[in-house]
């Protein structure tokens, strides 16, 4: 009991101050207990029995892989129950109820078709297994079409020209646009998109939202460090303000208690406190100013946008007991994947090779030798060309599951089908031609597929 109390105190303290990485608390020995025992522990934790020890009482001890396993099991159980409910309604009430949530979209109207169908869907429908069908195409969604839809819709929603989010060039991350003219339904759609990714165990690496967003979804307070992640330039200025030691702070920084944002080419000013436009920032009140400005940017200025976004997320993901085990960093990792260094040996071991004869074996060797010798940034660009994402799943690189297929036409560039993590690779006459074709394919790729 004392040990549990101490562990709980340490975890809670780190949650507030975040002095060490969340992974430092993981006890991987718990993973060795196995799926059956941990599901029993999870269900016992859900029963809220007094004075009954469970590992889930101390979620910071549970590894990311174990938490994802619990979340996946919970999601599978929910999807199964909803499918059975649909089947029972069809059999006993004589009305057809789809056992899956089927999105039928036109490729040239993916955004509007998705908004219309998601906005009209019930909460029960959203919590069914997602299937996607592109109008006029015969493809059956075995996972590839769903992944392609996730990639297309996230890419459109986060396009800076669309106006829903502001984009920071330095961090390459987005934040909610306080001056947007877009419909609340579109923020709801983004929330649903992330919720569907969690429920359907999909990685959405094309969602460039910072850690602060995931913390807010879980009800965890945000602060200056979260602002620094997506707007490092502004955060540096605020930290300089806090650390400034000379007595001419008012003259050097010339700030009042006002928050600003751009709206269609004009600067809109909002007082951070009563009569804030008349109150100069001084050494005595600068901490209050930084706190209020941070809160204004991360919360007050985007209340409406975030409310609809969170409503969309919650409509799919809540109530989820397993989700409450996650920290903000873990939810981000679950959705966006990891940026850890690529292990090419492990990636090759998990890749399926198809159609390469003995005579073509050197093509495979050339590819992996080429991949291994690339600079880390270029390796990620090649990974993104093949899979649509430069990140790897939270559970490790073995979850990427690439497929290398032999191509017959050596006059063509290597071709990727990101929805299936598939690369078609012809056998080229020489290593020089292979590298030239491969580099062109990487450089001319844009997000997913070729330009």
C-alpha positions, 0 to 999 in steps of 0.5 A: 500500500505504501509503495503504491502511494509513493508511486502514485505521488511520484506519477502525479507530481510528474504529471504537473511538472513533467520533469522526466519523460513519461516512459521513465515510469514504465514497468515492462515486467507488467507486460509479461503478465499477458493479455488475459491477466491484464484484461482481468485487472482492467475489468477489476479496476472498472468495478471500483471495488474498495481496497482492491489493488489493480495495476490500472490504478497506477497507469503511469506504470503501464507501458504504451504497448500495454495501454494500446492493447487495452484500448484496442481490446475495449474498442473491439468489444464496443465494435462487436457489441454495436454490430450485434445490436445492428444484427438483432435490430435487423432480425427482430424488428424487420428493419435493416441496420448497417453493422458498420459505419459506411462512408460513401464519398466521391473523390472530388467531393471527399470533404463535403460528402464526409461532413454531410454523412458524419453530421447526420450519423448517430452516436451509435453509428459513429461507434461502429467499425468504419468502412469507406467506399469511393463512388464509382469504384469497386474496391472493397475496404479491407483497411486500405480504403479507410487509410486512404480516406484518413490521409485525404481528409486530414490533408484537406482539413489541415491545409493552411489555405482552408483557414481552419488552422493557423500554421507555424513555419518554424514548428510546422504545427497547426493551431485552431484559427481564432478568426476562422469563418468555417462552419463548426461542423468542420471542427466537429469533423476533425474531432470525429476523425481523431476519435475514429482513428482511436476507435479503429486503431489507425495512425493519423500522422498527417494531423500536425496538432501539438501536444497541447491539443491532446492534453486538452482533450484529456482535460490536462492543463496546458501552459507555456511549454505547450505554447512553445511547442507550436509557436516557439518564436512567441514563447522565446519572447515571453521567456525573455520577458520573464528573465529580463533583469534590467530596470527598463523592461517597460521601455524595451518590451512595450507591452500591455495586457492585450492579446492579439490575433490576425483576422483577414489581414487586420490585427484584432486586440482583446484585453487579457484583464479588465482595462488591460489595454491601459495596464503596462507590463512590468517586472511585478506583473509580467508573470501574470501577463505571460499566464494570461496571454498563454491561456488566451491563446490556448483556451479563451480565443478558441473556445467555440472551435475547440468545443466543437472539436472536442464534441466530435472526439467525445462522440466517438471515444467517450466514454472510454475507460482505457482512454483515461489511462493515457497521458497527453504524450501517449494519446499523441503517440497513439494517433500520430505515431513515433519519430524515433530513429528508424531501424532499417534492419527491423523494418526489412524483417517486417516487410513482405517481398513479392514477385522477385525471382533469384535473378531479381534478388539484387533489386531487393538488396539495392533497395535496402542498402540504399534505404540504410545509407540515406540520411535520417531525414531522407529515410523518413521522406522515403518512408512517407513516400511508401506509407503516407507517414514519416512516423512509425506506430506507437508499438514500434516499427514492426507495425509498419508492415510494408510490402515490396512488389516486383514491377515489370516496367524498368522505364517507370519510377518506383510507384507507391500505394500508400493505402496498402504500404506498398512499393512497386519496384522494377529491376533496373539495369544498374545501381546508378539508374536505380538510385536516380529513379528512386531519388526522383520518386522521393523528391517528386512525391507530395504527401502520398502518391506522386504529383 
